[in-house]
Amino acid sequence: MPAKVGAVKVITVASSSIFNIGDVYSMCPESSAKTYAGGGSFNTGDGIRVKLANSHTYVHDKDFIDQPVE
């Protein structure tokens, strides 16, 4: 069924987003990321204390692509 759409203002479209106006059956955005983090990373909350004398994250990834997104 056709839809009537008024004014549309697009500020930004990110790399894993979908922008569609009109009829659609299915939308499936895909993205991938590889994140390396050392000790004390990704902590959330109030009053967190992390004591790390030396923190190193060593990464050796010889194949570069683990699973491509198509």
Secondary structure, 3 states (H helix, E strand, C coil): CCCCCCCCCCCCCCCCCCCCCCCCCCCCCCCCCCCCCCCCCCCCCCCCCCCCCCCCCCCCCCCCCCCCCC
